[in-house]
Amino acid sequence: MPLYHNEEQAMLRDSAAPFIADNAPVSHLRSLRDSGDATGFSRDLWKEFAEMGFAGILVGEDHGGMGLGHVEAGIVLEEIGRNLTPSPFLSTSVAAVSALKAAGGAQAAEWLPRIATGDAIVALAIDEKPRHGPEGSVLAATRAGNGFKLNGQKCFVLSGHVADMLLVLARTGGSAGDKDGLTLFAVPQGAAGLSADPRRLVDATLASHVRFDDVTVDADAVVGEVDAGWDAVKPLLAAARTGAAAEMVGVGQGAMDMTMDYLKQRKQFGRLIGEFQALQHRAAHLYSEMEIARASVLKAQQLLDEGDAGAELMVSVAKAKAGRATNLAVREGVQMHGGIGMTDEYDIGLYMKRDRALAEFMGDVHYHIDRVARLNGY
């Protein structure tokens, strides 16, 4: 497939870009952060996302969604990144929806329509250590009557303190590091024994350390099959990683646009600093890196939508490439802005902070470079 959007996708971009820029610009993030908002995002804005059809972009039409693909979800995510919009879109409408669609069954029938209408937020309780590694989950799910008891802890669960449901990866068999023996559970907020300790991350979003102390769920809470949770987690991870890469491209593009505008306005020694050849070379290099990252992400999205076997490799290529390109964009942005780039009053620093948080989400650059090597037989 060509590495550009078709007419319908371009129309979606033309719809999403002004909506997000008008309703959730960078000032929206500042407002939530400076007011000490305890939710981490605007619920009213989330409902507006649903009214625009964005919340159900990956949800099938049979469940009230738009029935579109990862390319279309990536269009929305890039605009979210460009505007640093706090939103549960990535975890709920992309990652969780992918897992629920893969598993099917009662949980999909219950939650997919609610996600599409903006009436549900889903959090991903996947990791247990500072570094990404879901295969190492040891949170125990033991048989208890007609269901299971969950005991353990998950860390850095975005929106974990306010989500209506948590997708929890637990171990029902095997040992840490085994993909067999993992089971995915849908645990409703407010379940007895469930507690969340929210922390504000560097980019002002909220993530929680979530504890499970004899949290009892019935057998219907299983998403997919017992001991075969990886079948639902695998598409979740692919969607979340590709989605994070798309959002990072938006962050990098937003930072680059701001920097290019500054180069055209700031004068030094009686000349616009954008006229200095050294800065022109750096700007050209940054532009090329961002375009390569965008193409890598789009290819991963297309392969996911086609169900291509090569998607797994390309997802990690995209996450690694977007990570490096966006980090370059925010570092160059701060440096080219000079002293003012180091101040909180100027937005470029906020882009650097969002990049830092997204870089760690679902595996950093080094994790995915290693994964690309392993998938290639090294």
C-alpha positions as CSV (number, residue, x, y, z in Angstrom):
1,M,0.0,0.0,0.0
2,P,1.2,3.6,-0.6
3,L,2.6,5.4,2.4
4,Y,0.0,8.2,2.4
5,H,-3.6,8.6,3.4
6,N,-6.4,7.9,1.0
7,E,-9.2,10.4,0.4
8,E,-11.4,9.1,3.3
9,Q,-8.5,9.1,5.7
10,A,-7.6,12.7,4.7
11,M,-11.1,13.7,5.4
12,L,-10.9,12.2,8.9
13,R,-7.6,14.1,9.5
14,D,-9.3,17.4,8.3
15,S,-12.1,16.7,10.8
16,A,-9.9,15.6,13.8
17,A,-7.2,18.3,13.5
18,P,-9.4,21.4,14.0
19,F,-11.6,19.7,16.6
20,I,-8.7,18.7,18.8
21,A,-6.8,22.0,18.2
22,D,-9.9,24.0,19.1
23,N,-11.1,22.0,22.1
24,A,-7.9,20.6,23.6
25,P,-4.8,22.6,22.8
26,V,-1.7,22.8,24.9
27,S,-3.5,25.3,27.2
28,H,-6.0,22.6,28.1
29,L,-3.2,20.5,29.5
30,R,-1.8,23.5,31.4
31,S,-5.3,24.2,32.8
32,L,-5.7,20.6,34.1
33,R,-2.2,20.5,35.5
34,D,-2.3,23.9,37.2
35,S,-5.7,23.4,38.7
36,G,-4.6,20.2,40.4
37,D,-7.1,18.1,38.5
38,A,-7.5,14.7,40.1
39,T,-8.9,12.9,37.1
40,G,-6.1,13.4,34.5
41,F,-8.4,14.3,31.6
42,S,-11.7,16.0,30.9
43,R,-14.7,13.7,31.0
44,D,-16.7,16.3,29.0
45,L,-14.1,16.2,26.3
46,W,-14.2,12.4,26.3
47,K,-17.9,12.5,25.6
48,E,-17.3,15.0,22.7
49,F,-14.7,12.5,21.4
50,A,-17.5,9.9,21.4
51,E,-20.0,12.3,19.7
52,M,-17.4,12.8,16.9
53,G,-17.1,9.0,16.5
54,F,-13.5,8.9,17.7
55,A,-14.1,6.9,20.9
56,G,-15.5,4.0,18.8
57,I,-13.1,4.3,15.8
58,L,-11.9,0.7,16.1
59,V,-15.2,-0.7,17.5
60,G,-17.2,-2.7,15.0
61,E,-20.4,-1.3,13.6
62,D,-22.2,-4.2,15.2
63,H,-21.3,-2.7,18.6
64,G,-22.1,0.9,17.7
65,G,-18.6,1.9,16.5
66,M,-17.2,3.2,13.2
67,G,-15.5,-0.1,12.3
68,L,-12.3,1.6,11.0
69,G,-8.7,0.6,11.4
70,H,-5.4,1.4,13.0
71,V,-4.5,3.9,10.3
72,E,-7.6,5.9,11.2
73,A,-6.9,5.6,14.9
74,G,-3.4,6.8,14.2
75,I,-4.7,10.0,12.6
76,V,-6.5,10.9,15.8
77,L,-3.6,9.9,17.9
78,E,-1.2,12.1,15.9
79,E,-3.4,15.1,16.5
80,I,-3.6,14.2,20.2
81,G,0.2,14.2,20.3
82,R,0.5,17.4,18.4
83,N,-1.7,19.2,20.9
84,L,-0.5,17.3,24.0
85,T,-4.2,16.5,24.7
86,P,-4.7,14.5,28.0
87,S,-7.1,11.7,26.9
88,P,-7.8,8.0,27.6
89,F,-8.1,7.4,23.9
90,L,-4.9,5.3,23.5
91,S,-5.6,2.9,26.4
92,T,-9.3,2.7,26.0
93,S,-10.2,3.1,22.3
94,V,-7.1,1.5,20.8
95,A,-5.5,-1.0,23.2
96,A,-8.5,-2.2,25.2
97,V,-10.7,-2.4,22.1
98,S,-8.1,-4.5,20.3
99,A,-8.0,-7.0,23.2
100,L,-11.8,-7.2,23.6
101,K,-12.3,-7.7,19.8
102,A,-9.7,-10.4,19.7
103,A,-11.3,-12.2,22.7
104,G,-14.9,-11.7,21.8
105,G,-17.5,-13.1,24.2
106,A,-19.5,-11.5,27.0
107,Q,-16.9,-8.9,28.0
108,A,-16.7,-7.6,24.4
109,A,-20.5,-7.4,24.2
110,E,-20.6,-5.5,27.4
111,W,-17.8,-3.0,27.1
112,L,-17.4,-2.3,23.4
113,P,-20.7,-0.4,23.0
114,R,-20.0,1.5,26.2
115,I,-16.6,2.6,24.9
116,A,-18.1,3.7,21.6
117,T,-20.6,6.0,23.4
118,G,-18.0,7.4,25.7
119,D,-19.6,5.9,28.7
120,A,-16.6,3.8,29.7
121,I,-12.9,4.3,30.4
122,V,-10.6,1.2,30.4
123,A,-7.2,1.0,32.0
124,L,-4.4,-1.4,31.2
125,A,-2.9,-3.2,34.2
126,I,-0.2,-5.1,32.4
127,D,3.2,-4.3,33.9
128,E,4.6,-4.9,37.4
129,K,8.1,-3.5,37.2
130,P,9.6,-0.1,36.2
131,R,10.5,-1.6,32.8
132,H,8.0,-2.9,30.3
133,G,7.8,-6.7,30.4
134,P,4.2,-8.2,30.6
135,E,5.5,-11.8,30.2
136,G,7.1,-11.4,33.6
137,S,3.7,-10.9,35.3
138,V,3.4,-12.8,38.6
139,L,0.1,-11.3,40.0
140,A,-1.6,-14.5,41.0
141,A,-5.1,-15.5,40.0
142,T,-6.2,-18.6,42.0
143,R,-9.4,-20.6,41.7
144,A,-12.0,-19.6,44.3
145,G,-15.4,-21.2,43.9
146,N,-17.0,-20.2,40.6
147,G,-14.2,-17.6,39.9
148,F,-10.8,-16.4,40.9
149,K,-9.0,-14.4,43.6
150,L,-6.4,-11.9,42.4
151,N,-3.5,-10.9,44.6
152,G,-0.5,-8.7,43.7
153,Q,0.3,-5.3,42.2
154,K,0.5,-3.6,38.9
155,C,2.4,-0.4,38.3
156,F,2.0,2.7,36.1
157,V,-1.6,2.0,35.2
158,L,-2.7,5.1,33.3
159,S,-6.1,6.3,34.6
160,G,-6.2,3.3,36.9
161,H,-7.8,5.3,39.7
162,V,-10.8,6.5,37.6
163,A,-11.2,3.8,35.0
164,D,-14.6,2.0,34.9
165,M,-12.8,-1.3,34.2
166,L,-9.2,-2.6,34.4
167,L,-7.8,-5.2,32.0
168,V,-5.6,-7.1,34.3
169,L,-3.0,-9.6,33.2
170,A,-2.6,-12.3,35.9
171,R,-0.8,-15.6,36.2
172,T,-3.0,-18.8,36.4
173,G,-0.2,-21.1,35.5
174,G,3.5,-21.4,34.5
175,S,6.1,-19.1,35.9
176,A,7.4,-15.6,35.3
177,G,8.5,-15.2,31.7
178,D,6.1,-17.8,30.3
179,K,3.5,-16.5,27.9
180,D,1.5,-19.7,28.6
181,G,-0.4,-19.6,31.9
182,L,-1.4,-15.9,31.6
183,T,-5.0,-14.9,31.8
184,L,-6.6,-11.6,31.1
185,F,-9.4,-10.4,33.4
186,A,-11.9,-7.6,33.2
187,V,-12.0,-6.1,36.8
188,P,-14.6,-3.4,37.5
189,Q,-13.6,-0.3,39.4
190,G,-14.8,-0.5,43.0
191,A,-14.2,-4.3,43.4
192,A,-13.6,-5.2,47.0
193,G,-9.8,-5.4,47.7
194,L,-8.9,-3.2,44.7
195,S,-7.0,0.0,45.5
196,A,-5.1,2.6,43.4
197,D,-2.4,5.0,44.4
198,P,-2.3,7.7,41.6
199,R,0.9,9.5,40.9
200,R,1.5,12.5,38.6
201,L,4.0,11.7,35.9
202,V,6.5,14.1,34.4
203,D,4.0,15.1,31.6
204,A,1.3,15.8,34.2
205,T,-0.8,12.7,33.3
206,L,-1.8,10.4,36.2
207,A,-0.8,6.8,36.6
208,S,-1.5,4.5,39.5
209,H,0.1,1.7,41.3
210,V,-2.8,-0.7,41.7
211,R,-3.1,-3.3,44.4
212,F,-5.2,-6.5,44.4
213,D,-5.8,-7.9,47.8
214,D,-8.1,-11.0,47.5
215,V,-10.0,-9.3,44.7
216,T,-12.7,-11.8,43.8
217,V,-14.1,-12.1,40.2
218,D,-16.4,-14.7,38.7
219,A,-15.5,-16.8,35.7
220,D,-17.3,-14.4,33.3
221,A,-14.5,-11.8,34.1
222,V,-12.1,-13.8,32.0
223,V,-11.3,-12.1,28.7
224,G,-10.7,-14.9,26.2
225,E,-9.6,-18.2,27.7
226,V,-8.0,-19.2,31.0
227,D,-4.2,-19.7,30.6
228,A,-4.4,-18.3,27.0
229,G,-4.6,-14.6,27.8
230,W,-1.7,-13.9,25.6
231,D,-4.0,-14.4,22.6
232,A,-5.8,-11.2,23.6
233,V,-2.7,-9.4,25.0
234,K,-0.8,-9.8,21.8
235,P,-3.1,-7.6,19.7
236,L,-3.4,-5.2,22.7
237,L,0.3,-4.7,22.8
238,A,0.6,-4.3,19.0
239,A,-2.2,-1.7,19.0
240,A,-0.8,0.1,22.1
241,R,2.7,0.3,20.8
242,T,1.7,1.4,17.3
243,G,-0.7,3.9,18.8
244,A,2.0,5.3,21.1
245,A,4.3,5.6,18.1
246,A,1.6,7.6,16.2
247,E,1.1,9.9,19.2
248,M,4.9,10.4,19.5
249,V,5.0,11.4,15.8
250,G,2.4,14.0,16.7
251,V,4.4,15.2,19.6
252,G,7.6,15.4,17.5
253,Q,5.7,17.2,14.7
254,G,4.2,19.7,17.2
255,A,7.6,20.4,18.6
256,M,9.2,20.8,15.2
257,D,6.4,23.2,14.0
258,M,6.9,25.3,17.0
259,T,10.7,25.4,16.5
260,M,10.4,26.3,12.8
261,D,8.1,29.2,13.7
262,Y,10.6,30.4,16.3
263,L,13.5,30.2,13.7
264,K,11.5,32.5,11.5
265,Q,10.8,35.1,14.2
266,R,13.8,35.3,16.5
267,K,16.6,37.6,15.5
268,Q,20.2,37.5,16.6
269,F,23.0,39.8,15.4
270,G,20.4,41.6,13.2
271,R,19.3,38.5,11.3
272,L,16.6,35.9,11.7
273,I,18.3,32.8,13.3
274,G,16.6,30.6,10.7
275,E,19.0,32.2,8.2
276,F,22.1,30.7,9.9
277,Q,23.3,27.7,7.9
278,A,24.1,25.5,11.0
279,L,20.5,25.8,12.2
280,Q,19.2,25.1,8.7
281,H,21.2,21.9,8.5
282,R,19.8,20.8,11.9
283,A,16.2,21.6,10.8
284,A,16.6,19.7,7.5
285,H,18.0,16.7,9.4
286,L,15.1,16.8,11.9
287,Y,12.5,17.0,9.0
288,S,13.9,13.9,7.3
289,E,13.9,11.9,10.6
290,M,10.3,12.8,11.3
291,E,9.2,11.8,7.8
292,I,10.9,8.5,8.1
293,A,9.3,7.9,11.5
294,R,5.9,8.8,10.1
295,A,6.3,6.4,7.2
296,S,7.4,3.6,9.6
297,V,4.3,4.2,11.8
298,L,1.9,4.2,8.8
299,K,3.4,1.0,7.5
300,A,2.9,-0.7,10.9
301,Q,-0.7,0.5,11.0
302,Q,-1.4,-0.8,7.5
303,L,0.1,-4.2,8.2
304,L,-2.0,-4.5,11.4
305,D,-5.1,-3.6,9.5
306,E,-4.3,-6.3,6.8
307,G,-3.5,-8.9,9.5
308,D,-0.1,-9.3,7.9
309,A,2.5,-11.6,9.6
310,G,5.1,-8.9,9.2
311,A,3.2,-6.5,11.5
312,E,4.8,-7.7,14.7
313,L,8.3,-6.7,13.4
314,M,7.1,-3.4,11.9
315,V,5.4,-2.4,15.1
316,S,8.7,-2.5,17.0
317,V,10.5,-0.7,14.1
318,A,7.8,2.0,14.3
319,K,8.0,2.4,18.1
320,A,11.8,2.6,18.0
321,K,12.0,5.0,15.1
322,A,9.3,7.3,16.4
323,G,11.0,7.3,19.8
324,R,14.4,8.4,18.4
325,A,12.9,10.9,16.0
326,T,10.6,12.5,18.5
327,N,13.4,12.7,21.1
328,L,15.5,14.5,18.5
329,A,12.6,16.9,17.8
330,V,12.1,17.9,21.4
331,R,15.8,18.2,22.2
332,E,16.4,20.3,19.1
333,G,13.4,22.4,20.0
334,V,14.6,23.2,23.5
335,Q,18.1,24.0,22.3
336,M,17.1,26.2,19.3
337,H,14.7,28.1,21.6
338,G,17.7,28.9,23.8
339,G,17.1,30.1,27.4
340,I,13.4,30.5,27.0
341,G,13.1,26.9,26.0
342,M,14.1,25.9,29.5
343,T,11.2,27.8,31.2
344,D,7.8,26.4,32.0
345,E,6.1,29.4,30.6
346,Y,7.0,28.3,27.1
347,D,5.3,25.2,25.6
348,I,8.3,23.5,24.1
349,G,9.3,22.0,27.4
350,L,5.9,20.4,27.7
351,Y,6.6,18.5,24.5
352,M,9.8,17.2,25.9
353,K,8.0,15.9,29.0
354,R,5.3,14.2,27.0
355,D,8.0,12.5,24.8
356,R,9.7,11.2,28.0
357,A,6.4,9.6,29.2
358,L,5.4,8.1,25.9
359,A,9.0,6.8,25.3
360,E,8.6,4.4,28.3
361,F,5.0,3.4,27.5
362,M,4.9,-0.2,26.2
363,G,8.6,-0.4,25.8
364,D,11.3,2.2,25.2
365,V,13.6,2.6,22.2
366,H,16.1,0.0,23.5
367,Y,13.4,-2.6,24.3
368,H,12.1,-2.4,20.7
369,I,15.6,-2.3,19.0
370,D,16.4,-5.5,20.9
371,R,13.0,-6.9,19.9
372,V,13.7,-6.1,16.2
373,A,17.0,-7.9,16.5
374,R,15.4,-11.0,18.1
375,L,12.6,-11.2,15.5
376,N,15.3,-11.1,12.8
377,G,17.0,-14.1,14.4
378,Y,19.8,-12.3,16.3
